[in-house]
Amino acid sequence: MKIAVLLPYYNPHIYPVFLELAKKENVVLKIAVFNKVENFRSNYGWSDATEVYNLSDDDEEDNFKTFLKSVDHCFCHGVFYPYMLKYIALFIPRKINIYILSESQHILRQSNIRDQFKKLILFFLNSKRFFLLTLGGRVTFEQYRSWGATRWNAIRFGYSIYPLKEKYKIRVKENSYFNILFVGQLVRRKNVEIVLGVIKQLISDKQYIRFTIVGEGTLKGALIQYVRDNKLEEWVEFKGFVKTDELFQFYQEADAFILPSLFEGWGAVLNEAMGFGLPIITSEGVMANEELVRDGINGYIFKDSDHLLSILNKMISMSGEKRAEMGESSMKIITLWHPEKLSSCLYQFLVDLKKQRLIKSGSYAPMEVFSL
């Protein structure tokens, strides 16, 4: 079984699944990227990739095109890139199975880009040999269906990373304050300011809370100024960008993890936090909620600032044992999305597809096959 994987760039949130898939029996898998961006943490495993082609290099592109002449399956992360569409078009005459990994295209809902590409995208998706791997569950599936896709198969999929620490053991934490952690870029989309506003309210109610912010971004200065203006320095800490070893410590010390984004096509940082057994607090705009967050079981999904205030009050008053129980649920859920597990499900799907015995039930869990 020969498999080609086309990525816009070195994506550390999807690569591990294909690294594991390449280890399967009788699989020959090669990856190509259009932009060689490698500024990700070393633990994601790029050093293990023996054959990753840089398509901006003419010689490497020629070598990859030679391999493409004999492939059985092609996985493409994203379909809105013109150069990706060019490669996809090469496979149509050869009747190769093509799998499009796609997040919900939230940004394109009001964009001219959607209109420009819509007819071409639907031409691909309505072709018999196209499969959509939805990163974000049925939200993505329903979005493409609303555009007019009619004949394609969809597979519930997701981002998957290696745990920052394998076999992490949860402990009951007896902090004198409730420590919530955010890790990510400090940009408008991440919506960190909503948490600061709620922290301000909690402080006035004499609640014991601390908010640790790990990351850099264009809004960092404005957020720091807000903290100073509202005298929140005692309760809010900015840690900037940290190395992986330091990040371990922040996950280990936190009581809960928060991702308040206005929109996330997935939110891979949840994979990390859940691997450390943390209860999760997310906004409704995080598409990974459908797969990773069980409201009231391993975390909570908030609608607005008032709802977030209610959730934080609830978690502050919660016992350490109860929070540890929620953390255990996080670890159980994220185990299903480990790269080894997901790659095994994907491999079995490809084997069954070749034998024309595709099962549309839970046989590939956490993947789910559903179609139009």
Residue pairs with C-beta under 8 A, 6 or more apart in sequence:
1 26
1 27
1 28
1 72
1 73
1 350
1 354
2 27
2 28
2 29
2 67
2 70
2 71
2 72
2 73
3 18
3 21
3 22
3 27
3 28
3 29
3 30
3 71
3 72
3 73
3 74
3 75
4 29
4 30
4 31
4 32
4 64
4 67
4 68
4 71
4 73
4 74
4 75
5 18
5 29
5 30
5 31
5 32
5 74
5 75
5 76
5 77
6 31
6 32
6 34
6 74
6 75
6 76
6 77
6 84
6 87
7 14
7 15
7 31
7 32
7 33
7 34
7 77
8 33
8 34
8 35
8 77
8 78
8 81
8 84
9 33
9 34
9 35
9 36
9 37
10 33
10 36
10 37
10 38
10 40
10 46
10 52
11 77
12 40
12 41
12 44
12 46
12 161
12 268
13 159
13 160
13 161
13 266
13 268
13 271
14 77
14 101
14 159
14 160
15 31
15 44
15 45
15 46
15 49
16 44
16 45
16 160
16 161
16 162
16 339
17 160
17 339
17 342
17 343
17 346
18 29
18 31
18 75
18 343
19 45
19 48
19 49
19 339
19 343
20 339
20 340
20 342
20 343
20 344
21 27
21 29
21 343
21 346
21 347
22 29
23 343
24 343
24 344
24 347
27 347
30 51
30 52
30 53
30 64
30 67
31 49
31 51
31 52
31 53
32 52
32 53
32 54
32 55
32 60
32 61
32 64
33 52
33 53
33 54
33 55
34 55
34 56
34 81
34 83
34 84
35 56
36 54
36 56
38 46
40 46
41 243
41 244
42 244
43 162
43 164
43 244
44 161
44 162
45 162
46 52
53 60
53 61
53 63
53 64
54 60
55 61
55 64
55 83
68 74
68 87
68 90
68 91
71 96
72 96
72 97
72 354
73 96
73 97
73 98
73 99
73 350
74 87
74 88
74 91
74 96
74 97
74 98
74 99
75 99
75 101
75 133
76 84
76 87
76 88
76 98
76 99
76 100
76 101
77 101
78 84
78 100
78 101
78 102
79 85
79 88
79 100
79 102
79 117
79 121
79 124
80 105
80 108
80 113
80 117
80 121
85 117
85 120
85 124
88 98
88 124
91 98
92 124
92 127
95 129
96 129
97 129
97 131
97 353
98 124
98 129
98 130
98 131
99 130
99 131
99 132
99 133
99 155
100 124
100 125
100 130
100 131
100 132
100 133
101 133
101 135
101 157
102 132
102 133
102 134
102 135
102 140
102 144
103 135
103 136
103 140
103 265
103 266
103 287
104 135
104 136
104 139
104 140
104 143
104 265
104 287
105 114
105 140
105 143
106 263
106 265
107 263
108 114
118 147
121 147
122 147
122 148
122 149
124 130
125 132
125 144
125 149
125 152
126 149
126 150
126 151
126 152
127 151
127 152
128 151
130 152
130 153
131 152
131 153
131 154
131 155
132 140
132 141
132 144
132 149
132 152
132 153
132 154
132 155
133 154
133 155
133 157
134 140
134 141
134 154
134 155
134 156
134 157
135 157
135 158
135 159
135 265
135 266
135 287
136 158
136 265
136 266
136 287
136 288
136 290
136 291
137 156
137 158
137 287
137 290
137 291
138 156
138 290
138 370
139 287
139 290
140 287
141 154
141 156
141 370
144 152
144 154
145 372
149 372
150 372
151 372
152 371
152 372
153 369
153 370
153 371
153 372
154 369
154 370
154 371
154 372
155 349
155 364
155 367
155 368
155 369
155 370
156 291
156 366
156 367
156 368
156 369
156 370
157 342
157 367
158 266
158 288
158 291
158 292
158 337
158 342
158 366
159 266
159 268
159 271
159 288
159 337
160 271
160 337
160 338
160 339
160 342
161 268
161 271
161 272
161 339
162 338
162 339
163 272
163 275
163 334
163 338
164 244
164 247
164 248
164 251
164 272
164 275
164 276
165 248
165 275
165 276
168 275
168 276
168 277
168 331
170 277
170 324
170 327
170 328
170 331
171 324
172 320
172 321
172 323
172 324
173 253
173 255
173 320
173 323
173 324
174 320
175 253
175 255
176 208
177 208
177 209
177 210
178 207
178 208
178 209
178 210
178 255
178 256
178 312
178 315
178 316
179 209
179 210
179 211
179 212
179 253
179 254
179 255
179 256
180 195
180 209
180 210
180 211
180 212
180 254
180 255
180 256
180 257
180 258
180 281
180 312
181 212
181 214
181 250
181 251
181 253
181 254
181 256
181 257
181 258
181 273
181 278
182 190
182 192
182 195
182 211
182 212
182 213
182 214
182 215
182 257
182 258
182 259
182 260
183 214
183 215
183 247
183 250
183 257
183 269
183 272
183 273
184 190
184 214
184 215
184 259
184 261
184 269
185 215
185 216
185 217
186 192
186 213
186 215
186 216
186 217
186 218
186 219
186 220
186 223
187 217
187 218
187 219
188 219
188 262
189 261
189 262
189 263
190 217
190 260
190 261
190 262
191 260
191 261
191 262
191 283
191 285
192 213
192 219
192 223
192 260
193 219
193 223
193 226
194 260
194 283
194 305
194 308
195 211
195 258
195 260
195 308
196 211
196 223
196 226
196 227
196 230
196 232
196 236
197 305
198 305
198 308
198 309
198 312
199 209
199 211
199 232
199 235
199 236
200 230
200 232
201 309
202 209
202 309
202 312
202 313
202 316
203 209
203 232
203 235
205 313
207 312
207 313
207 316
208 316
209 235
209 312
209 316
210 235
210 236
210 237
211 235
211 236
211 237
212 237
212 239
212 250
212 253
212 254
213 223
213 236
213 237
213 238
213 239
214 239
214 240
214 241
214 242
214 247
214 250
215 240
215 241
216 240
216 241
220 238
223 238
224 238
226 232
227 233
227 236
227 238
239 246
239 250
242 250
247 272
251 257
251 272
251 273
251 276
251 278
252 276
254 273
254 276
254 278
255 278
255 279
255 315
255 323
256 278
256 279
256 280
256 281
256 299
256 315
256 323
257 269
257 270
257 273
257 274
257 278
257 279
257 280
257 281
258 280
258 281
258 282
259 267
259 269
259 270
259 280
259 281
259 282
259 283
259 286
260 281
260 282
260 283
260 302
260 308
261 267
261 282
261 283
261 285
261 286
262 283
262 285
263 285
263 286
263 287
264 285
264 286
264 287
264 288
265 287
266 286
266 287
266 288
267 282
267 286
267 287
267 288
268 288
270 280
270 282
270 286
270 288
270 292
270 293
271 292
271 334
271 337
273 280
273 330
274 280
274 292
274 298
274 330
274 331
274 333
274 334
275 331
275 334
276 327
277 324
277 327
277 328
277 330
277 331
278 327
278 330
279 298
279 299
279 300
279 315
279 323
279 326
279 327
279 330
280 292
280 293
280 298
280 299
280 300
280 330
281 299
281 300
281 301
281 302
281 308
281 311
281 312
281 315
282 288
282 289
282 293
282 299
282 300
282 301
282 302
283 301
283 302
284 301
284 302
284 303
286 293
286 301
289 301
291 337
291 366
292 333
292 334
292 337
293 299
293 300
293 301
294 329
294 333
295 301
297 326
297 329
298 326
298 327
298 329
298 330
298 333
299 326
299 330
300 311
300 314
300 315
302 308
302 311
315 323
335 341
336 365
336 366
337 366
341 366
342 366
342 367
345 364
345 365
345 366
345 367
346 364
346 367
348 363
348 364
349 358
349 364
349 367
349 369
352 358
352 359
358 369
359 369
360 369
360 370
360 371
362 368
